[in-house]
Amino acid sequence: MSQLLRRLIVIINLIPSCLWFAQESANKTPSSSSAQKPETESQRPDSVRVQDHPARLPGGFGAIRKVELSPEANSWAVQILSRGGLSGKGKGDLTITSKGDLVWKTVESHCNVKLRDDVLQILTQTAFSANASVWVGLTDRLCRDCFVYAIVLQRRENDGIGRTYIAYWDSSTDRNISDELRKAYDTFMTHKGCKQ
């Protein structure tokens, strides 16, 4: 009986490793034949090259959902995400693109609209005036029920390369984010709930 109990304990201890391996395998794209391989960075024309900022979202957000930037100059996309609070689900997620597409999602509701040109002009100015290369992540690991916020800015810059910038903070470190980051966050969040 004790041998059966030991085997059961070994199996139970292996379950998390198996689940991690299964999740990692599911996240990888299947390999394909050489004829179907995607272009390498050097093979792509300048207008569609992408270079990512090394920052990552904190735990609880999952992987960054990339928004496909259009190939023209000055294209951008902003995602503002939130998690945490007592439910762990945050306060809602906002995605806005330079094409004027806005999507707002909360646990209770979902909406999408096309933004007016005058609104889009202000948001484009905000996306390109942001000094996103200095954005950082600030969280307090001891604050278990804090709301955690993240902003992901993708933009095609003057050299034609699309870059991704990330900043995040929680309700206990909110006072420590830069004024410039707060302005960018507030400017985009005025459109939560699909407001024009």
C-alpha positions in Angstrom: 0.0 0.0 0.0 2.8 2.4 0.8 4.4 1.7 -2.6 1.1 2.7 -4.3 1.0 5.8 -2.2 4.6 6.8 -3.2 3.7 6.3 -6.9 0.7 8.4 -6.6 2.7 11.2 -4.9 5.3 11.0 -7.8 2.5 11.3 -10.4 0.9 14.2 -8.6 4.2 16.0 -8.5 4.7 15.5 -12.2 1.4 17.0 -13.2 2.5 20.7 -13.1 5.5 19.9 -15.3 3.4 18.1 -17.8 0.9 21.0 -17.9 3.7 23.5 -18.4 5.1 21.4 -21.2 1.7 21.0 -22.9 1.1 24.8 -22.7 4.6 25.6 -24.1 4.0 23.1 -26.9 0.6 24.6 -27.7 2.1 28.2 -27.9 4.8 27.2 -30.4 3.9 27.4 -34.1 4.2 24.1 -36.0 7.3 23.9 -38.2 6.6 24.0 -41.9 8.4 23.1 -45.0 11.1 25.4 -46.2 8.9 26.6 -49.1 6.4 28.0 -46.5 8.8 29.6 -44.1 8.1 33.2 -43.3 10.4 35.9 -44.5 13.3 36.8 -42.3 13.8 40.3 -41.1 16.4 41.1 -43.8 14.1 39.8 -46.6 11.2 42.0 -45.7 10.8 45.4 -47.3 11.6 48.3 -44.9 7.9 49.2 -44.7 7.0 46.0 -42.9 9.9 45.4 -40.7 9.2 44.9 -37.0 11.5 45.4 -34.0 10.3 44.7 -30.5 11.1 46.4 -27.3 12.4 43.8 -24.9 9.9 44.6 -22.1 7.2 42.0 -21.3 3.9 42.1 -19.5 3.8 41.1 -15.9 2.3 37.7 -14.9 -1.5 37.5 -15.1 -1.8 39.3 -18.5 -0.7 36.4 -20.7 1.1 37.0 -24.0 1.0 40.3 -25.8 -1.6 40.2 -28.5 0.1 41.8 -31.5 -2.0 44.1 -33.6 -1.0 44.0 -37.3 0.2 47.5 -38.2 -0.7 48.8 -41.6 2.4 49.2 -43.9 2.0 53.0 -44.4 4.0 55.5 -42.4 2.7 56.7 -39.0 0.6 53.6 -38.3 0.1 52.7 -34.7 -1.9 50.6 -32.2 -2.4 51.1 -28.5 -3.7 48.5 -26.1 -4.5 49.4 -22.5 -5.1 46.4 -20.4 -6.1 45.9 -16.8 -6.1 42.8 -14.5 -6.5 42.3 -10.8 -8.9 43.6 -8.2 -10.9 41.2 -6.1 -12.2 39.4 -9.1 -8.9 39.3 -10.9 -10.5 40.5 -14.1 -9.5 44.1 -14.0 -11.5 47.1 -15.2 -11.6 46.6 -18.9 -9.3 46.5 -22.0 -9.1 49.1 -24.7 -7.6 48.7 -28.2 -7.4 51.6 -30.7 -5.6 51.7 -34.0 -4.5 54.4 -36.4 -7.2 53.3 -38.8 -9.7 54.5 -36.2 -10.9 51.1 -34.9 -11.7 51.1 -31.2 -12.6 48.0 -29.2 -13.6 48.2 -25.5 -14.1 44.9 -23.5 -15.1 44.4 -19.9 -16.5 41.4 -18.2 -20.0 42.9 -18.5 -19.9 44.5 -22.0 -18.2 44.8 -25.3 -18.4 47.5 -27.9 -16.5 48.8 -31.0 -16.7 52.0 -33.0 -15.0 53.9 -35.8 -13.4 57.0 -34.4 -13.9 60.4 -36.1 -11.0 62.0 -37.9 -10.5 64.8 -35.4 -10.3 62.4 -32.5 -7.9 60.2 -34.5 -5.7 63.1 -35.2 -5.2 63.8 -31.4 -4.6 60.2 -30.7 -2.0 59.9 -33.5 -0.2 63.0 -32.1 -0.2 61.3 -28.6 1.1 58.0 -30.0 4.0 59.6 -31.7 4.9 62.2 -29.1 5.1 59.6 -26.3 8.7 59.0 -25.2 8.0 55.3 -25.0 11.6 54.1 -25.1 11.9 55.0 -21.4 8.7 53.3 -20.2 9.2 50.8 -17.4 7.2 48.4 -15.3 6.4 49.2 -11.7 4.5 46.8 -9.5 4.4 46.0 -5.8 4.4 42.2 -5.4 2.9 42.5 -1.9 -0.3 44.1 -3.2 -2.4 41.0 -4.0 -5.7 42.7 -4.8 -4.3 45.7 -6.6 -5.5 46.6 -10.1 -2.6 46.2 -12.5 -2.5 48.3 -15.7 -0.5 47.9 -18.8 -0.1 50.0 -22.0 1.3 48.5 -25.1 2.2 50.9 -27.9 3.0 49.6 -31.4 4.1 52.2 -33.9 5.8 52.4 -37.3 8.5 54.9 -36.8 10.4 57.2 -39.2 12.8 54.5 -40.3 9.8 52.3 -41.4 10.3 49.8 -38.6 7.4 48.9 -36.3 8.4 48.9 -32.7 6.5 47.8 -29.5 6.8 49.6 -26.2 5.3 48.5 -22.9 4.7 50.1 -19.5 2.8 48.7 -16.5 2.0 49.7 -13.0 -0.5 48.8 -10.2 -2.7 50.8 -8.0 0.0 51.1 -5.3 2.7 52.3 -7.7 0.4 54.6 -9.8 1.8 57.7 -8.2 5.3 56.8 -9.5 4.6 56.7 -13.2 5.9 59.6 -15.3 3.6 62.6 -16.2 4.2 61.8 -19.9 3.0 58.2 -19.5 0.0 59.3 -17.4 -1.0 61.8 -20.1 -0.8 59.1 -22.8 -2.8 56.7 -20.7 -5.5 59.3 -19.8 -5.7 60.6 -23.5 -6.5 57.1 -24.8 -8.7 56.1 -21.8 -11.1 59.0 -22.4 -12.5 56.8 -25.1 -13.2 53.7 -22.9 -16.8 52.5 -23.3 -16.6 53.6 -27.0 -16.8 57.3 -26.3 -16.0 59.6 -29.3 
